[in-house]
Amino acid sequence: MAYVIGDACISCGACADNCPVEAISQGDGKYEIDAEKCIECGACADNCPVEAPHQA
């Protein structure tokens, strides 16, 4: 399952900066992950200070 970003997101960009496939972009109020591009590597979750990304 692809990762998703929960409501805890503080829009810091740490997840997007560390995504190796550029699947993360700024959405409406929080970052969003494109499930088609996500390779489920976990880099977003590993680098998020508030643990917002998680597997769906």
mmCIF file as gemmi writes it, N, C-alpha and C atoms, coordinates in Angstrom:
data_model
loop_
_atom_site.group_PDB
_atom_site.id
_atom_site.type_symbol
_atom_site.label_atom_id
_atom_site.label_alt_id
_atom_site.label_comp_id
_atom_site.label_asym_id
_atom_site.label_entity_id
_atom_site.label_seq_id
_atom_site.pdbx_PDB_ins_code
_atom_site.Cartn_x
_atom_site.Cartn_y
_atom_site.Cartn_z
_atom_site.occupancy
_atom_site.B_iso_or_equiv
_atom_site.pdbx_formal_charge
_atom_site.auth_seq_id
_atom_site.auth_asym_id
_atom_site.pdbx_PDB_model_num
ATOM 1 N N . MET Axp A 1 ? 0.829 -1.193 0 1 0 ? 1 A 1
ATOM 2 C CA . MET Axp A 1 ? 0 0 0 1 0 ? 1 A 1
ATOM 3 C C . MET Axp A 1 ? 0.87 1.253 0 1 0 ? 1 A 1
ATOM 4 N N . ALA Axp A 2 ? 0.468 2.215 -0.768 1 0 ? 2 A 1
ATOM 5 C CA . ALA Axp A 2 ? 1.182 3.489 -0.821 1 0 ? 2 A 1
ATOM 6 C C . ALA Axp A 2 ? 1.026 4.229 0.504 1 0 ? 2 A 1
ATOM 7 N N . TYR Axp A 3 ? 1.955 5.111 0.764 1 0 ? 3 A 1
ATOM 8 C CA . TYR Axp A 3 ? 1.871 5.942 1.953 1 0 ? 3 A 1
ATOM 9 C C . TYR Axp A 3 ? 0.872 7.08 1.718 1 0 ? 3 A 1
ATOM 10 N N . VAL Axp A 4 ? 0.279 7.561 2.798 1 0 ? 4 A 1
ATOM 11 C CA . VAL Axp A 4 ? -0.594 8.737 2.778 1 0 ? 4 A 1
ATOM 12 C C . VAL Axp A 4 ? -0.119 9.66 3.887 1 0 ? 4 A 1
ATOM 13 N N . ILE Axp A 5 ? -0.475 10.926 3.791 1 0 ? 5 A 1
ATOM 14 C CA . ILE Axp A 5 ? -0.083 11.892 4.814 1 0 ? 5 A 1
ATOM 15 C C . ILE Axp A 5 ? -1.317 12.288 5.599 1 0 ? 5 A 1
ATOM 16 N N . GLY Axp A 6 ? -1.26 12.088 6.91 1 0 ? 6 A 1
ATOM 17 C CA . GLY Axp A 6 ? -2.389 12.372 7.785 1 0 ? 6 A 1
ATOM 18 C C . GLY Axp A 6 ? -2.499 13.839 8.163 1 0 ? 6 A 1
ATOM 19 N N . ASP Axp A 7 ? -3.505 14.135 8.944 1 0 ? 7 A 1
ATOM 20 C CA . ASP Axp A 7 ? -3.806 15.504 9.346 1 0 ? 7 A 1
ATOM 21 C C . ASP Axp A 7 ? -2.764 16.12 10.273 1 0 ? 7 A 1
ATOM 22 N N . ALA Axp A 8 ? -1.853 15.317 10.793 1 0 ? 8 A 1
ATOM 23 C CA . ALA Axp A 8 ? -0.806 15.85 11.666 1 0 ? 8 A 1
ATOM 24 C C . ALA Axp A 8 ? 0.224 16.67 10.885 1 0 ? 8 A 1
ATOM 25 N N . CYS Axp A 9 ? 0.162 16.616 9.565 1 0 ? 9 A 1
ATOM 26 C CA . CYS Axp A 9 ? 1.126 17.31 8.7 1 0 ? 9 A 1
ATOM 27 C C . CYS Axp A 9 ? 1.203 18.794 9.051 1 0 ? 9 A 1
ATOM 28 N N . ILE Axp A 10 ? 2.449 19.294 9.199 1 0 ? 10 A 1
ATOM 29 C CA . ILE Axp A 10 ? 2.669 20.704 9.503 1 0 ? 10 A 1
ATOM 30 C C . ILE Axp A 10 ? 3.256 21.448 8.299 1 0 ? 10 A 1
ATOM 31 N N . SER Axp A 11 ? 3.223 20.808 7.134 1 0 ? 11 A 1
ATOM 32 C CA . SER Axp A 11 ? 3.69 21.402 5.87 1 0 ? 11 A 1
ATOM 33 C C . SER Axp A 11 ? 5.136 21.895 5.924 1 0 ? 11 A 1
ATOM 34 N N . CYS Axp A 12 ? 5.997 21.124 6.553 1 0 ? 12 A 1
ATOM 35 C CA . CYS Axp A 12 ? 7.405 21.518 6.655 1 0 ? 12 A 1
ATOM 36 C C . CYS Axp A 12 ? 8.197 21.151 5.406 1 0 ? 12 A 1
ATOM 37 N N . GLY Axp A 13 ? 7.729 20.17 4.644 1 0 ? 13 A 1
ATOM 38 C CA . GLY Axp A 13 ? 8.401 19.768 3.419 1 0 ? 13 A 1
ATOM 39 C C . GLY Axp A 13 ? 9.464 18.707 3.575 1 0 ? 13 A 1
ATOM 40 N N . ALA Axp A 14 ? 9.699 18.232 4.784 1 0 ? 14 A 1
ATOM 41 C CA . ALA Axp A 14 ? 10.737 17.219 5.003 1 0 ? 14 A 1
ATOM 42 C C . ALA Axp A 14 ? 10.451 15.956 4.202 1 0 ? 14 A 1
ATOM 43 N N . CYS Axp A 15 ? 9.205 15.58 4.103 1 0 ? 15 A 1
ATOM 44 C CA . CYS Axp A 15 ? 8.843 14.373 3.356 1 0 ? 15 A 1
ATOM 45 C C . CYS Axp A 15 ? 9.155 14.542 1.872 1 0 ? 15 A 1
ATOM 46 N N . ALA Axp A 16 ? 8.751 15.656 1.304 1 0 ? 16 A 1
ATOM 47 C CA . ALA Axp A 16 ? 8.969 15.908 -0.127 1 0 ? 16 A 1
ATOM 48 C C . ALA Axp A 16 ? 10.456 15.999 -0.448 1 0 ? 16 A 1
ATOM 49 N N . ASP Axp A 17 ? 11.217 16.621 0.432 1 0 ? 17 A 1
ATOM 50 C CA . ASP Axp A 17 ? 12.656 16.766 0.213 1 0 ? 17 A 1
ATOM 51 C C . ASP Axp A 17 ? 13.378 15.423 0.182 1 0 ? 17 A 1
ATOM 52 N N . ASN Axp A 18 ? 12.81 14.414 0.839 1 0 ? 18 A 1
ATOM 53 C CA . ASN Axp A 18 ? 13.475 13.121 0.948 1 0 ? 18 A 1
ATOM 54 C C . ASN Axp A 18 ? 12.857 12.023 0.091 1 0 ? 18 A 1
ATOM 55 N N . CYS Axp A 19 ? 11.847 12.333 -0.682 1 0 ? 19 A 1
ATOM 56 C CA . CYS Axp A 19 ? 11.2 11.331 -1.533 1 0 ? 19 A 1
ATOM 57 C C . CYS Axp A 19 ? 12.053 11.091 -2.776 1 0 ? 19 A 1
ATOM 58 N N . PRO Axp A 20 ? 12.53 9.854 -2.981 1 0 ? 20 A 1
ATOM 59 C CA . PRO Axp A 20 ? 13.416 9.582 -4.115 1 0 ? 20 A 1
ATOM 60 C C . PRO Axp A 20 ? 12.718 9.584 -5.479 1 0 ? 20 A 1
ATOM 61 N N . VAL Axp A 21 ? 11.402 9.511 -5.5 1 0 ? 21 A 1
ATOM 62 C CA . VAL Axp A 21 ? 10.673 9.473 -6.77 1 0 ? 21 A 1
ATOM 63 C C . VAL Axp A 21 ? 9.787 10.697 -6.978 1 0 ? 21 A 1
ATOM 64 N N . GLU Axp A 22 ? 9.963 11.708 -6.139 1 0 ? 22 A 1
ATOM 65 C CA . GLU Axp A 22 ? 9.216 12.97 -6.235 1 0 ? 22 A 1
ATOM 66 C C . GLU Axp A 22 ? 7.698 12.748 -6.303 1 0 ? 22 A 1
ATOM 67 N N . ALA Axp A 23 ? 7.2 11.88 -5.415 1 0 ? 23 A 1
ATOM 68 C CA . ALA Axp A 23 ? 5.784 11.559 -5.379 1 0 ? 23 A 1
ATOM 69 C C . ALA Axp A 23 ? 4.998 12.478 -4.447 1 0 ? 23 A 1
ATOM 70 N N . ILE Axp A 24 ? 5.676 13.398 -3.769 1 0 ? 24 A 1
ATOM 71 C CA . ILE Axp A 24 ? 5.035 14.234 -2.762 1 0 ? 24 A 1
ATOM 72 C C . ILE Axp A 24 ? 5.023 15.689 -3.199 1 0 ? 24 A 1
ATOM 73 N N . SER Axp A 25 ? 3.858 16.32 -3.066 1 0 ? 25 A 1
ATOM 74 C CA . SER Axp A 25 ? 3.724 17.73 -3.427 1 0 ? 25 A 1
ATOM 75 C C . SER Axp A 25 ? 2.823 18.436 -2.418 1 0 ? 25 A 1
ATOM 76 N N . GLN Axp A 26 ? 2.935 19.751 -2.39 1 0 ? 26 A 1
ATOM 77 C CA . GLN Axp A 26 ? 2.109 20.559 -1.484 1 0 ? 26 A 1
ATOM 78 C C . GLN Axp A 26 ? 0.664 20.494 -1.958 1 0 ? 26 A 1
ATOM 79 N N . GLY Axp A 27 ? -0.216 20.126 -1.06 1 0 ? 27 A 1
ATOM 80 C CA . GLY Axp A 27 ? -1.639 20.082 -1.362 1 0 ? 27 A 1
ATOM 81 C C . GLY Axp A 27 ? -2.352 21.22 -0.674 1 0 ? 27 A 1
ATOM 82 N N . ASP Axp A 28 ? -3.622 21.074 -0.492 1 0 ? 28 A 1
ATOM 83 C CA . ASP Axp A 28 ? -4.446 22.09 0.143 1 0 ? 28 A 1
ATOM 84 C C . ASP Axp A 28 ? -4.354 21.95 1.663 1 0 ? 28 A 1
ATOM 85 N N . GLY Axp A 29 ? -3.423 22.672 2.279 1 0 ? 29 A 1
ATOM 86 C CA . GLY Axp A 29 ? -3.269 22.643 3.73 1 0 ? 29 A 1
ATOM 87 C C . GLY Axp A 29 ? -2.274 21.627 4.252 1 0 ? 29 A 1
ATOM 88 N N . LYS Axp A 30 ? -1.872 20.667 3.429 1 0 ? 30 A 1
ATOM 89 C CA . LYS Axp A 30 ? -0.871 19.681 3.833 1 0 ? 30 A 1
ATOM 90 C C . LYS Axp A 30 ? -0.272 19.059 2.579 1 0 ? 30 A 1
ATOM 91 N N . TYR Axp A 31 ? 0.804 18.334 2.751 1 0 ? 31 A 1
ATOM 92 C CA . TYR Axp A 31 ? 1.43 17.66 1.622 1 0 ? 31 A 1
ATOM 93 C C . TYR Axp A 31 ? 0.618 16.423 1.25 1 0 ? 31 A 1
ATOM 94 N N . GLU Axp A 32 ? 0.733 16.011 -0.019 1 0 ? 32 A 1
ATOM 95 C CA . GLU Axp A 32 ? 0.003 14.85 -0.519 1 0 ? 32 A 1
ATOM 96 C C . GLU Axp A 32 ? 0.961 13.93 -1.266 1 0 ? 32 A 1
ATOM 97 N N . ILE Axp A 33 ? 0.665 12.637 -1.219 1 0 ? 33 A 1
ATOM 98 C CA . ILE Axp A 33 ? 1.485 11.645 -1.9 1 0 ? 33 A 1
ATOM 99 C C . ILE Axp A 33 ? 0.703 11.083 -3.077 1 0 ? 33 A 1
ATOM 100 N N . ASP Axp A 34 ? 1.339 11.074 -4.242 1 0 ? 34 A 1
ATOM 101 C CA . ASP Axp A 34 ? 0.74 10.49 -5.443 1 0 ? 34 A 1
ATOM 102 C C . ASP Axp A 34 ? 0.918 8.977 -5.347 1 0 ? 34 A 1
ATOM 103 N N . ALA Axp A 35 ? -0.169 8.253 -5.136 1 0 ? 35 A 1
ATOM 104 C CA . ALA Axp A 35 ? -0.115 6.802 -4.949 1 0 ? 35 A 1
ATOM 105 C C . ALA Axp A 35 ? 0.437 6.078 -6.169 1 0 ? 35 A 1
ATOM 106 N N . GLU Axp A 36 ? 0.286 6.669 -7.336 1 0 ? 36 A 1
ATOM 107 C CA . GLU Axp A 36 ? 0.805 6.052 -8.568 1 0 ? 36 A 1
ATOM 108 C C . GLU Axp A 36 ? 2.337 6.088 -8.602 1 0 ? 36 A 1
ATOM 109 N N . LYS Axp A 37 ? 2.93 7.091 -8.004 1 0 ? 37 A 1
ATOM 110 C CA . LYS Axp A 37 ? 4.388 7.241 -8.008 1 0 ? 37 A 1
ATOM 111 C C . LYS Axp A 37 ? 5.058 6.619 -6.783 1 0 ? 37 A 1
ATOM 112 N N . CYS Axp A 38 ? 4.339 6.507 -5.679 1 0 ? 38 A 1
ATOM 113 C CA . CYS Axp A 38 ? 4.903 6.021 -4.416 1 0 ? 38 A 1
ATOM 114 C C . CYS Axp A 38 ? 5.451 4.599 -4.566 1 0 ? 38 A 1
ATOM 115 N N . ILE Axp A 39 ? 6.704 4.408 -4.13 1 0 ? 39 A 1
ATOM 116 C CA . ILE Axp A 39 ? 7.33 3.086 -4.19 1 0 ? 39 A 1
ATOM 117 C C . ILE Axp A 39 ? 7.391 2.434 -2.805 1 0 ? 39 A 1
ATOM 118 N N . GLU Axp A 40 ? 6.706 3.029 -1.84 1 0 ? 40 A 1
ATOM 119 C CA . GLU Axp A 40 ? 6.587 2.473 -0.49 1 0 ? 40 A 1
ATOM 120 C C . GLU Axp A 40 ? 7.928 2.272 0.203 1 0 ? 40 A 1
ATOM 121 N N . CYS Axp A 41 ? 8.85 3.204 -0.007 1 0 ? 41 A 1
ATOM 122 C CA . CYS Axp A 41 ? 10.178 3.07 0.588 1 0 ? 41 A 1
ATOM 123 C C . CYS Axp A 41 ? 10.221 3.525 2.048 1 0 ? 41 A 1
ATOM 124 N N . GLY Axp A 42 ? 9.283 4.399 2.441 1 0 ? 42 A 1
ATOM 125 C CA . GLY Axp A 42 ? 9.242 4.861 3.818 1 0 ? 42 A 1
ATOM 126 C C . GLY Axp A 42 ? 10.112 6.057 4.129 1 0 ? 42 A 1
ATOM 127 N N . ALA Axp A 43 ? 10.794 6.616 3.13 1 0 ? 43 A 1
ATOM 128 C CA . ALA Axp A 43 ? 11.663 7.77 3.374 1 0 ? 43 A 1
ATOM 129 C C . ALA Axp A 43 ? 10.868 8.952 3.931 1 0 ? 43 A 1
ATOM 130 N N . CYS Axp A 44 ? 9.653 9.117 3.482 1 0 ? 44 A 1
ATOM 131 C CA . CYS Axp A 44 ? 8.819 10.221 3.97 1 0 ? 44 A 1
ATOM 132 C C . CYS Axp A 44 ? 8.537 10.063 5.464 1 0 ? 44 A 1
ATOM 133 N N . ALA Axp A 45 ? 8.152 8.875 5.852 1 0 ? 45 A 1
ATOM 134 C CA . ALA Axp A 45 ? 7.84 8.609 7.261 1 0 ? 45 A 1
ATOM 135 C C . ALA Axp A 45 ? 9.083 8.722 8.135 1 0 ? 45 A 1
ATOM 136 N N . ASP Axp A 46 ? 10.214 8.27 7.62 1 0 ? 46 A 1
ATOM 137 C CA . ASP Axp A 46 ? 11.457 8.305 8.387 1 0 ? 46 A 1
ATOM 138 C C . ASP Axp A 46 ? 11.936 9.73 8.662 1 0 ? 46 A 1
ATOM 139 N N . ASN Axp A 47 ? 11.565 10.675 7.809 1 0 ? 47 A 1
ATOM 140 C CA . ASN Axp A 47 ? 12.061 12.041 7.931 1 0 ? 47 A 1
ATOM 141 C C . ASN Axp A 47 ? 11.036 13.038 8.449 1 0 ? 47 A 1
ATOM 142 N N . CYS Axp A 48 ? 9.836 12.61 8.731 1 0 ? 48 A 1
ATOM 143 C CA . CYS Axp A 48 ? 8.779 13.512 9.193 1 0 ? 48 A 1
ATOM 144 C C . CYS Axp A 48 ? 8.889 13.733 10.707 1 0 ? 48 A 1
ATOM 145 N N . PRO Axp A 49 ? 8.94 14.997 11.142 1 0 ? 49 A 1
ATOM 146 C CA . PRO Axp A 49 ? 9.068 15.275 12.57 1 0 ? 49 A 1
ATOM 147 C C . PRO Axp A 49 ? 7.781 15.014 13.37 1 0 ? 49 A 1
ATOM 148 N N . VAL Axp A 50 ? 6.634 14.89 12.69 1 0 ? 50 A 1
ATOM 149 C CA . VAL Axp A 50 ? 5.372 14.665 13.41 1 0 ? 50 A 1
ATOM 150 C C . VAL Axp A 50 ? 4.702 13.345 13.029 1 0 ? 50 A 1
ATOM 151 N N . GLU Axp A 51 ? 5.43 12.487 12.335 1 0 ? 51 A 1
ATOM 152 C CA . GLU Axp A 51 ? 4.939 11.163 11.955 1 0 ? 51 A 1
ATOM 153 C C . GLU Axp A 51 ? 3.62 11.197 11.184 1 0 ? 51 A 1
ATOM 154 N N . ALA Axp A 52 ? 3.464 12.166 10.271 1 0 ? 52 A 1
ATOM 155 C CA . ALA Axp A 52 ? 2.237 12.285 9.49 1 0 ? 52 A 1
ATOM 156 C C . ALA Axp A 52 ? 2.103 11.219 8.4 1 0 ? 52 A 1
ATOM 157 N N . PRO Axp A 53 ? 3.185 10.886 7.662 1 0 ? 53 A 1
ATOM 158 C CA . PRO Axp A 53 ? 3.035 9.846 6.622 1 0 ? 53 A 1
ATOM 159 C C . PRO Axp A 53 ? 2.896 8.456 7.252 1 0 ? 53 A 1
ATOM 160 N N . HIS Axp A 54 ? 2.006 7.675 6.691 1 0 ? 54 A 1
ATOM 161 C CA . HIS Axp A 54 ? 1.814 6.289 7.146 1 0 ? 54 A 1
ATOM 162 C C . HIS Axp A 54 ? 1.24 5.484 6 1 0 ? 54 A 1
ATOM 163 N N . GLN Axp A 55 ? 1.368 4.169 6.086 1 0 ? 55 A 1
ATOM 164 C CA . GLN Axp A 55 ? 0.826 3.333 5.028 1 0 ? 55 A 1
ATOM 165 C C . GLN Axp A 55 ? -0.683 3.26 5.151 1 0 ? 55 A 1
ATOM 166 N N . ALA Axp A 56 ? -1.345 3.333 4.017 1 0 ? 56 A 1
ATOM 167 C CA . ALA Axp A 56 ? -2.812 3.321 3.98 1 0 ? 56 A 1
ATOM 168 C C . ALA Axp A 56 ? -3.351 1.935 4.252 1 0 ? 56 A 1
